């Protein structure tokens, strides 16, 4: 496993080195999401939003499959600037027409030119998509699969910390203390598993509880020509309801509560490259889960002791080769691989169904800034499957 990781990182480093050698542009690359754009605005009250409407049609040999039409998400973002130093940003999301979530709600205070203090419900700064999740900022109708399986987008929790940008060093950073995943619930039992990873453990700021704080940080360097490099980390214990009201002198009860907790150390490395009409990006995640075997024995689930996932993607703006054409036409291809049982306990057997390859090929038409039509085909195959599962996707993406 270690040798395989070294090979992947070696290939990743070769890719970045090659891009650096061949890049000719002189601009630096600093990406901005919708929340960042709203915070940079001079208006006292700022309103924005985004929407995603999808059509998903699976194809299964020998049987009919119904397509799914879905108003996947409709989002309203509001920003209010109290003064030059103090701002509030909130994001209200309606999913599948009937589900309502608060995805962000944080207060930002500018300490100086290079550092802000931030507190509230915030996005965990892991990888690319969790922060840049608006539908016109990524290729394909659906977000990359590893950003559902490994880093469970949209991942947000309550906490506080610092963030900032140092233009002279081409360096951007974030560091927060937050509540962790809910690993064990009083009514539902274990919320972590091999199939879903940590996704069901997101507390999302909804009456969240905390038995121990977690730490997360991200650093981005954009000083190389046309290249943005990112390093993310997340560390801490999952939360468990069994600690609620626990007698500290009750050794047996404390041991039981400890069995409902795992310790997570997740690392992410990413790169984005843009030169003329060519755009490339890559992401690698590795999550080590200490005490997973003990957790599985206590809860009867199958959480892996390590999870791994990566993808590489390339697209090209065809309209760049023709003068007078508005917008962008972006054919793309993306390869992903993830393994929810990259590592399991000594007494456990890895499930081959959790080791999956994904290929997505499609096209996106950015009609104008903030309006995009998308279509793609996804091929997905696990190590236990005989053939690829195929799905055609089409959608509309809006951001304003």
C-alpha positions in Angstrom: 0.0 0.0 0.0 2.8 2.4 0.9 4.6 1.6 -2.3 1.4 2.3 -4.3 1.0 5.6 -2.6 4.6 6.5 -3.4 4.0 5.7 -7.1 0.8 7.9 -7.2 2.6 10.8 -5.5 5.5 10.4 -7.9 3.2 10.6 -10.9 1.5 13.6 -9.4 4.8 15.4 -8.9 5.8 14.6 -12.5 2.6 16.1 -13.8 3.1 19.3 -11.8 6.7 19.5 -12.9 5.8 19.1 -16.5 3.1 21.8 -16.3 5.5 24.2 -14.6 8.1 23.7 -17.4 5.6 24.2 -20.3 3.5 27.0 -18.8 4.1 30.2 -20.6 1.5 32.5 -19.0 2.6 35.3 -16.7 -0.5 35.6 -14.4 -0.9 34.0 -11.0 -3.9 31.9 -10.3 -6.1 32.6 -7.3 -9.5 31.0 -7.5 -12.6 32.6 -5.9 -15.9 30.9 -4.9 -19.2 32.7 -4.5 -18.8 33.5 -0.8 -15.4 35.0 -1.5 -16.7 37.1 -4.3 -19.5 38.4 -2.1 -17.1 39.3 0.7 -15.0 41.2 -1.8 -17.9 43.3 -2.9 -18.2 46.9 -1.7 -22.0 46.8 -1.2 -23.4 46.8 2.4 -26.0 44.1 1.4 -25.0 41.6 -1.2 -27.3 38.8 -2.7 -26.2 35.9 -4.8 -27.1 32.3 -5.4 -26.8 29.2 -7.5 -29.0 26.4 -8.8 -28.6 22.9 -10.2 -31.3 21.0 -12.2 -30.4 17.4 -13.2 -31.5 14.6 -15.4 -29.9 11.1 -14.6 -30.7 8.1 -16.9 -29.0 4.8 -15.9 -28.7 2.1 -18.5 -28.9 -1.5 -17.2 -28.6 -4.5 -19.6 -31.8 -6.5 -20.0 -34.1 -4.2 -18.1 -35.8 -0.8 -18.2 -34.5 1.9 -16.0 -36.4 5.1 -15.1 -34.6 8.4 -15.5 -34.7 10.9 -12.6 -35.4 14.6 -13.0 -34.5 16.7 -10.0 -34.2 20.3 -8.9 -31.1 19.1 -7.1 -30.5 22.4 -5.3 -31.6 26.0 -5.2 -29.4 28.3 -3.1 -29.7 31.8 -1.9 -26.7 33.5 -0.4 -26.8 36.8 1.5 -23.9 38.9 2.7 -24.1 41.9 5.0 -21.2 44.3 5.7 -21.5 46.0 9.0 -18.3 48.0 8.4 -15.0 47.7 6.6 -13.8 45.0 9.0 -17.0 43.0 9.9 -19.1 40.9 7.6 -21.7 38.1 7.8 -22.3 35.5 5.1 -25.1 32.9 5.0 -26.1 30.3 2.5 -29.6 28.8 2.5 -30.1 25.7 0.4 -33.3 24.0 -0.8 -32.5 20.4 -2.0 -34.8 18.2 -4.0 -37.5 20.9 -3.7 -38.5 19.9 -0.2 -35.4 19.8 2.0 -34.0 23.0 3.6 -30.4 23.4 4.9 -28.2 26.2 6.2 -24.9 25.5 4.5 -22.9 28.5 5.8 -23.6 31.1 8.4 -20.4 32.8 9.7 -19.1 36.1 11.0 -15.9 37.4 9.5 -13.7 40.0 11.2 -10.7 41.4 9.4 -7.8 41.6 11.9 -5.3 43.1 9.3 -4.5 42.9 5.6 -3.3 39.3 5.9 -5.5 37.7 8.6 -9.3 37.4 9.3 -11.0 35.8 12.2 -14.0 33.7 11.3 -16.6 31.9 13.5 -19.9 30.1 12.8 -21.1 27.4 10.5 -18.3 27.1 7.9 -17.2 24.8 5.1 -14.4 22.4 6.1 -11.5 23.4 3.8 -10.7 19.9 2.4 -9.8 19.7 -1.3 -11.2 21.7 -4.2 -14.9 20.9 -4.5 -16.0 21.3 -0.9 -15.3 25.1 -1.2 -15.8 25.5 -5.0 -19.1 23.5 -5.2 -21.2 25.9 -7.3 -22.4 24.1 -10.4 -20.7 26.4 -12.9 -17.3 25.9 -11.2 -16.8 22.2 -12.0 -17.2 20.0 -15.1 -19.8 17.3 -15.2 -23.4 17.3 -14.0 -22.5 15.7 -10.7 -19.5 16.5 -8.5 -16.6 14.1 -8.5 -17.4 10.9 -6.7 -14.5 11.0 -4.3 -15.9 14.3 -3.0 -18.9 12.3 -1.9 -17.2 9.2 -0.7 -14.0 10.4 0.9 -14.5 14.1 1.6 -18.3 14.3 2.0 -19.3 17.4 0.1 -20.9 19.7 1.1 -19.1 19.2 4.5 -19.7 22.0 7.0 -19.5 22.2 10.8 -19.5 24.9 13.5 -16.2 26.3 14.7 -13.8 29.2 14.7 -10.4 30.1 13.4 -8.3 32.2 11.1 -8.0 32.7 7.3 -6.1 35.0 5.1 -4.3 35.7 1.9 -0.7 37.0 1.5 -0.4 38.2 -2.2 3.3 39.0 -1.9 3.9 35.4 -1.1 1.2 34.0 -3.4 -0.1 32.1 -0.3 -3.6 31.6 1.0 -4.4 29.8 4.3 -7.2 28.6 6.6 -7.1 27.0 10.1 -10.2 26.1 12.2 -11.2 24.3 15.3 -14.6 22.6 14.7 -16.9 19.9 16.0 -16.3 16.5 14.4 -18.4 13.8 12.8 -21.2 12.2 14.8 -19.9 8.6 14.8 -22.4 7.1 17.2 -26.0 8.3 17.8 -28.3 7.4 20.6 -31.2 6.4 18.3 -29.5 5.4 15.1 -26.3 3.7 16.4 -23.3 3.7 14.2 -23.3 6.5 11.5 -20.1 5.5 9.8 -19.7 2.6 7.4 -17.7 1.1 4.6 -20.3 2.0 1.9 -20.8 5.7 3.0 -17.6 6.4 4.9 -18.2 9.5 7.0 -21.0 11.1 5.0 -23.9 10.2 7.4 -21.8 11.5 10.3 -21.9 15.2 9.2 -23.7 17.2 11.8 -24.3 20.3 9.6 -24.8 22.7 12.5 -28.2 21.1 13.3 -28.2 20.8 17.1 -24.6 19.5 16.9 -22.9 18.1 19.9 -19.2 17.7 20.6 -17.3 15.3 22.9 -13.9 16.5 21.6 -12.8 19.3 19.2 -11.3 18.6 15.7 -8.7 20.6 13.8 -8.7 21.4 10.0 -6.4 23.5 7.9 -5.7 24.3 4.2 -2.8 26.0 2.5 -2.8 27.1 -1.2 0.2 28.4 -3.2 -0.5 30.2 -6.5 2.9 31.6 -7.3 3.7 29.2 -10.1 2.7 30.3 -13.6 -0.9 29.2 -14.2 -0.8 26.6 -11.4 -2.6 26.5 -8.1 -1.4 23.9 -5.5 -3.3 23.0 -2.4 -2.6 20.9 0.8 -5.5 20.1 3.2 -5.7 18.3 6.5 -8.4 17.2 9.0 -7.6 15.6 12.4 -9.5 14.5 15.5 -11.9 12.1 17.1 -15.5 11.4 16.0 -18.2 12.4 18.5 -20.3 9.9 20.4 -23.5 10.4 22.3 -22.4 7.7 24.8 -20.2 10.3 26.5 -23.3 12.3 27.5 -23.8 12.2 31.2 -21.1 9.6 31.6 -19.7 9.0 35.1 -15.9 9.5 34.8 -15.3 6.9 37.5 -17.3 4.2 35.6 -14.4 2.3 33.9 -16.7 -0.1 32.0 -19.0 2.7 30.7 -15.9 4.7 29.6 -14.5 1.8 27.8 -17.8 1.3 25.9 -17.9 4.9 25.0 -14.3 4.8 23.7 -15.3 1.9 21.5 -17.8 4.1 19.7 -15.1 6.6 18.7 -12.5 6.5 15.9 -9.6 8.9 15.3 -9.5 10.4 11.9 -6.4 11.8 10.1 -7.3 12.9 6.5 -4.8 14.5 4.0 -5.6 16.0 0.7 -3.3 17.2 -2.1 -4.7 19.0 -5.2 -3.5 20.9 -8.2 -5.2 23.1 -10.8 -3.7 24.3 -14.1 -5.0 26.7 -16.7 -3.2 27.8 -19.9 -5.1 29.4 -22.7 -8.0 27.0 -23.4 -6.6 24.0 -21.5 -7.7 23.3 -18.0 -6.4 20.4 -15.9 -7.0 19.5 -12.3 -6.1 16.6 -9.9 -7.0 15.6 -6.4 -5.7 12.9 -4.0 -7.2 12.0 -0.6 -5.9 9.6 2.0 -7.8 9.1 5.3 -6.4 7.0 8.2 -9.0 5.8 10.7 -7.5 4.6 14.0 -9.5 2.2 16.1 -11.8 1.3 13.2 -11.7 -2.4 14.0 -12.7 -1.8 17.6 -15.5 0.5 16.4 -16.8 -2.2 14.0 -16.8 -4.9 16.6 -18.8 -2.7 19.0 -21.3 -1.4 16.4 -21.5 -4.3 13.9 -20.5 -2.1 10.9 -17.7 -2.3 8.3 -15.8 1.0 8.4 -12.4 0.8 6.8 -9.1 1.5 8.6 -8.0 3.6 5.7 -9.8 5.2 2.8 -8.1 6.5 -0.5 -9.3 8.3 -3.6 -8.0 10.4 -6.4 -9.0 11.8 -9.8 -7.4 13.5 -12.8 -9.4 15.7 -15.2 -8.7 17.6 -18.4 -10.9 20.0 -20.5 -10.4 22.4 -23.3 -12.4 25.5 -24.4 -13.1 24.8 -28.1 -14.5 28.3 -28.6 -11.1 29.8 -27.9 -10.0 28.6 -31.4 -12.8 30.6 -33.1 -13.1 34.4 -32.9 -16.5 36.0 -32.2 -18.0 33.2 -30.2 -19.4 34.1 -26.8 -18.9 31.8 -23.8 -17.0 28.6 -23.5 -17.5 25.1 -24.9 -15.7 22.6 -22.7 -15.4 18.9 -23.6 -13.8 17.1 -20.7 -12.8 13.7 -19.4 -12.2 12.6 -15.8 -10.8 9.4 -14.3 -11.5 8.6 -10.6 -10.6 5.7 -8.3 -11.6 5.3 -4.7 -11.3 2.5 -2.2 -13.3 2.6 1.0 -11.4 -0.4 2.2 -7.9 0.7 1.3 -7.0 -0.9 4.6 -9.0 -3.0 7.1 -8.4 -4.6 10.5 -6.4 -7.8 11.0 -9.5 -9.9 11.5 -11.5 -8.2 8.7 -11.7 -8.8 4.9 -11.6 -6.0 2.4 -14.9 -5.7 0.4 -14.0 -5.5 -3.3 -17.3 -3.7 -4.0 -15.8 -0.7 -2.2 -12.8 -0.5 -4.7 -14.2 1.5 -7.6 -13.1 3.0 -10.9 -15.1 5.9 -12.4 -14.8 7.4 -15.9 -16.8 10.5 -16.9 -16.7 12.1 -20.3 -18.9 14.9 -21.4 -19.3 18.5 -22.5 -20.3 21.8 -20.9 -21.5 25.0 -22.6 -21.0 28.2 -20.5 -23.5 30.3 -22.4 -22.4 33.3 -20.5 -20.8 34.1 -17.1 -22.9 32.2 -14.5 -25.1 30.1 -16.9 -24.1 26.6 -18.1 -25.6 23.6 -19.8 -24.0 20.2 -19.2 -24.1 16.6 -20.5 -21.9 13.6 -19.8 -21.8 9.8 -19.5 -20.5 8.1 -16.4 -19.0 4.6 -16.4 -18.6 3.1 -12.9 -17.2 -0.4 -12.0 -16.1 -1.9 -8.8 -13.6 -4.8 -8.4 -16.5 -7.1 -7.7 -18.6 -6.2 -10.7 -18.4 -7.9 -14.1 -19.1 -4.8 -16.2 -19.4 -1.0 -16.0 -22.6 0.6 -14.8 -23.5 3.4 -17.3 -25.4 6.6 -16.6 -26.3 9.5 -18.9 -26.5 12.9 -17.2 -27.7 16.3 -18.3 -28.2 19.4 -16.4 -28.5 23.2 -16.0 -26.1 25.1 -13.7 -26.6 28.7 -12.6 -24.6 31.0 -10.4 -25.1 34.8 -9.8 
